[in-house]
Structures are given as structure tokens and as C-alpha cells.
């Protein structure tokens, strides 16, 4: 089924650097370095993007919901790309445009608003120039996926757990960084293989936020018995080291439509090469009207379009928007503070 238009529908905003986006071959993409002296978080979302000139370069995003919007570069430099959702036929999308006014600003490139509500997987693949007169670049900035957080009239409450919250149970060797520039004043980090933390909670959605850097690698999140392995390496890719640190919190894991009742989450650091994992904070969302969030079981192909915006309201939007829109000004201040953050290890 599609999103119920009368319900409390939210958009999750996912930046190109967030760990829940998986690049098949990071070396085929180029990105800004958030640690470079010339880096400025303007124009593109959080100042970052992934750009490729390689035909066949692709990324994957798995999500629960019923809508999807992809934003990126449009103009004379670009070409075509392909979007394949679930088992549906790939759709070819043109990001080339003769009008150069699109350059250097995120533009809605693809929109699908009537997917069946459920678990979906999208693969986005560059086609180079395709049949356009462009230069064949493809630039991905961010995406949004819509999900139902509660029924009509529901109030969504976001509860933030800092990394030192006693409800988070750590196992193995973890250390604490403290700084006024971290969310809540600190982070917990480990580079021990198998070090973990566990959390029991009640809620309909959960967000994990943390750091990304080139000395981070894979970690496994198990939610209610279902395991997902993600990669915490910086969006820049590259050699193992203290480089290319994103200066604002990144989405390390997200899950929605969890239903009522108790849930269990466990994260394990897969540090075969002494790689790090950093936990900054956790947000748990809950609805004051229980039993009204649809379960993520169905899927469908829906219909797509380009150049139109999503009809869902603002949400706990990605790494820079961890709370409802009423807190947006505070979060912009947080972003500014993180841009000033010094290398901590």
C-alpha cells in the first residue's frame, strides 16, 4: 500500500557520505575532503557530494517506506543514469541540461511517490554521456525516503541518548572523547575487534549517529535478530588513516516501522585491522498512538517522475536533522561547530 496521506509521514534525508549508502567501488567516485582547509559546507548538502565519470559506477540504498527522491547535479556537464528499484525494470534518467543555471546546486533528479509500503532496495548506476551531448558526469548529493511514523494526528517524540547513557551497555574496550564541539560533549570509540554495545528500547524508529573517517571500516548491526553489515569508511575512500573526516555526525544506521513493543539492537565493530567505530548519539522515535505504524512487508514498482518534490513533511532528516523541524536552527548551529572541530585522535 502507498503512504496514507492523512498519517504522520516523514522524510529521512540521507547524505552521500552516510553509511547507509553503499558504493560498489568507491575508487570510481570523487568527493570533496571535509578536512581540507578550503572545504566549505555550502551549495551541496553538508558540503559533500559523490561525482563520477565512470559509466557503470553505482551505489545501493536499502530502505523502508513508500517514496524516494534523488538529488544531484544537473546541467551541461552531466549525462544519464539508471535507477532500478527492487525487481523492477531499470529506468533511464537524464541529468544533462543545456541550461547552465543548474550548475553547482542540488536539483531533484528522480522522484517515485507511490511505491508499495515496505522494504525496498534501489541501485543507481551512472550511464556516462548516454545519448546526450553532455560530458558524462554524474553527481549524487543526497536522497530522501518517505516513511510513516504514526497515524493522523499523532505526536512523534524523539528521545536522544548520548553515548554515555546508562541504557547503552558496552562490551569490550571503549574510550571516551570529550569536547564541547561533539553532540552532547563527547563520543565513545573503539578499535577492538568484536567490541560491541547493546540497547533495549521501545519505539517505532531508531537512528544511530557517529563519525566517519578513513580509519573506520565495517560494523554489524543486529536489530531484533536481523543483522546488517555497513561500512564506516569516509565517503572519500582511500588508504587506511586519520584522513577525510566528515565534520558533522553521519547516519550509521536507521530503521523504521518497528511496531510497538520492546526491541533489541546490538552493534559489533569488525576491526580485523584495528579499525575504529565511533558512537556519538542515538535517537529513538515513538508515536503517542500505538499500533498504527504499518509493518514493512509489501513492495511495489509505483510510478516515477523528475523535477517534482515530495509531498511528505519534514522529518528527523539525516545526520544534520536528528530532531523534528522545530529544532532546525539549533542543528544548523551544531553543523557550524562541527566544521570547526579539530582532529581528535
N, C-alpha and C positions, 0 to 999 in steps of 0.2 A: 504494500500500500504506500501511497505518497505521504508526505508530511501533512498532518492535519492543520489547515490554515488557522484554525481557532486556538491551537495549542501554543504552548511556550516553546517556540522554535528558535534555536540559536545557531550561529555560525562559528565554527572553530577556524581561526586563522593560523595557517601553518607556513612558517618562513622556509625559504630554500635551504637554510642551514640546519633546520630542526631534524633530530634523529629519526623521526617517524617518516621521513622521506628517504628512500634508498636509491642511490645511484649505482647502476650496474658497473660502470667503470669511471671512477672519479677523475682519472687522468685525462679523460676526453672533455672535461669541463674546465673553464677558468672562472675564478671568483676574485672579488676584492679581498685583501688581507685586513681583517678588522684591527690588527695590531700595528699596521703601517702608520707612520707619522702623518701621512696625508689622508688617512681614512676619515670620512665624514658621513654620519648616518643621515644623509639627505637623499631625496629623489626616490631611490628604491627602498622597499620595506626594510627597516632596520639597517639600511646601508649596504645590504648584500644582495647578490644575485648569482645564478649559475648560467654561464653562457657557453655555447659550443658551436663549432663549425663542422663537427663530425656527423655525417649522415649515419644514423643508426644509434647514436648516443641516446640513452634512455634513463628514466627514473620511474620508480614504482611508489604508489601510496595506497595503503590499505585503510579503510575507514568504515565506520558505522554511521548510516544516515540515509538521506534521500536526495541530496543536492550536491553539486560540485561546480566550483568556479576556479578557473586557472588564469592568473595574471602574469604578464611579462612584457617583453619589448615588442613594439610594432613600428614599422617604418621601412625605409628603402634598404636598410642593411639586412633585413630578415628574409625568410623563405617560407617553408611549410613544416608542419609537424603532424604527428599522428596520435590520436587518443583512442585507446582500447579499454573498455570497461567490462570486467567480468568476462563472459564468453561471447560478448557481442562483437560484431564486425568493427574493425578499426575505422575511425573517421579521420579524414584529412582536413586540417585546419590551416589557413593561410595567415601568417603574421606579417607578410610583406605588404607595404602600402607605399604609394608614391609620395604621399604627404609626409614630409619630414617633421611636422609638428608633433608627431607621436614620440619622437626620439627621446630617450633618457627620462621616461616617465612610465610607471606601471599602467598597463592597459588590459582590460578584460579581453582575453583571447578566446575563451571557451566557457560555455555555461550549459549545464544539464540540470534541470529543475524538477524532473518527475521520475527519478529512479524509484523503484520499489524500496520501501524502508528495510534496511538490513545491512549485512556485511558486504562490502564491495572492495574490489581491487582495480586500480587504474594504472595503466602503463602509458607513459608519454614518451614518444620517440621522435627525435629530430629527423627530418627528411632532407636537410640541406636546402638547396635552392628550390627543389621540386620543379614545378612548371612555372615558376615566377621569374621576374627579371631582377630579383634581389641578390644579395651577396651570400645568402645561405646561412646566416647566423640564426640561432635560436636562443632566446634569453628567457629563463624562468625566474620569476621574482617570488611569488607566493601563491598559495591556493586557499580556498575556503570550502569546507564541507558542512552541510546543514544537518542538524540532528534535533530530535525532540527531547527537551529537558523536563517537560511537565505538561499537564493538561491546561486548558484555557483557564485563565485567572490564577494560575499557580504562582507562588513566590519561590524563586530559586535562591537558596542560601549557599554562599561559598565559605567554607571553613579552611583557613590556611594553617598548616602545620609547618613550623620551622624545623630545620634539620635536627635540633636538639630536643624536640618534643618527646616526652616520655612514652608516648604511644608507638613511636618508631623503635623497634627492637633490632639493635645491631649485633652482628656476629662476625668475628674476625678482627683484624687490625684496622681501625679507622682513626683519623686525625681531624682536628677542627681548625679551620682558618677563621680568623676574626678580623673584620674590617667594617667600618660604617658604610662602605660602598657595596657590600653584599646585601641581598634582600634579608632583612631581619638581623643583619650584623655578622653573618658567618655562613660557612658551608662545612659539610663533612665530606672527607675524601679518603680513598683507599687505593693502593696499587697491589693489594694482595689477591692472589688467585683464589676464588671461592668466597671471599668476603661478601657479606650479604646484609640486607636489612629486611624486616618483615613488618607489615602493618595490617591489623584487623580494623575494618571500618564499615559504616553504613552510609550509603549514598547511591546516587544514580550515575555519577560520573567522577573520574579521578584524573588529575593532571600531575605529572612529575616534572620538575624543572631542575636544571643543573647546568654545568659548564661544558663547553666543547673546546677541545684543543688537540693538537696532533700527537700528544702522548696519551690519548684516550683511544680505546678500541671497543670490543664488543662486550655486551652485558645481556643477561637474560631476565625478563620479567615474567613471572607466573602469576596470573590473576585467576582465582577460583579454579585452579588446576590446568589452565590453558597457558602454555609457555610461548613467548615471543622473544626472539633474539634480535637486538638492534645494535647499531654501530655508533659509538660516541665520538669518532674521529672528527676533527674540524671539517667544516664544509670545504675548506681549501684542499684537503687531502695532502699528500706529500709524505716526507720521511718522518719517522718517529722523533718527537722532540717537543720542546716547550715553545711551540710556534702557532701562529694563526688562531689565537684565542678569540672567540666571539665575546664581545664585551657586555652582552646582556644575556639574561637567562634563556636557555633553549628548552624546548619541549623534548623531554627524554622519553615520555610515554604518555598516552592518553587512551582512555576507554570510556564509552558512554552506554546508555541503555542497559544499565546493570540490573535494574529491577530492585525491588525492596528487599530488605533483609541484610544479613551480615555478609561481608566479602573479605577475602584474604589476598593480599598482594605481597610477593617476595621478589626482590631484585638481587641477582648474583653477578659480581664482577668476574668476567672471564679474562683474567690477567696472565695469560701464558707468557707474555713478555714484559711483565711488571707494568702494564698499562693502568691508567687511572680511571676512576669513576668519581664524580663529584655530585653530591646531592645538595641543592640549595633550599628548596621548599616543596611542599605538596599542597594542592588544592583539592578539596572534596566538595562536590556539588550535591545538593539534595533538594527535593521538592516538598512543599508542605501539603501536597495532595498525593498520597501514596497510591501505588498500583496503577498509575495512568501512563507510565512511560512504555512505549512499545518495545517488545523484545526484538533483537536483531536476528531475524531468521529468514526473511524473504529477500528476493532480489529481482531486478528487472532492468530492461535496457533504457526505458524512458525516451525522451527526445532532447536534442541539444540545440544550442544556438551560440552565436558570437555577438559580442558588443552589447549585451544586456546584463543588468546587475541582478543579484539575488534578492528575493523578496523577504528573506528571513531577517530577524532583528539582530542587533549586536549581541555578542556572547562573551564568555571568558575567552578572549581572542588570542590564542597563541602565546608565545613567550613574552610578549610585551603587554598582553592584556589578560592577566591572570584573574581578574575580577570582573564584575559587571561594569557596564559603560559608565556608571556614576563615578567610578574611580579612575577614569581615563587620564585626568590631569596629574594625579599622583604618579601614575605609571609612566607618563612621559618624563616626569622628573627622575624617576628611577632609571630610565634609559640614559638620561644625561649623566647621572652619577656613574653608571657602569662604564660609559665611554671614557671617563676619567680614571678608571681603575688601573692600577699598576699590576704588572706581572707578579703573582703572589708566590710562586714556588721557584 
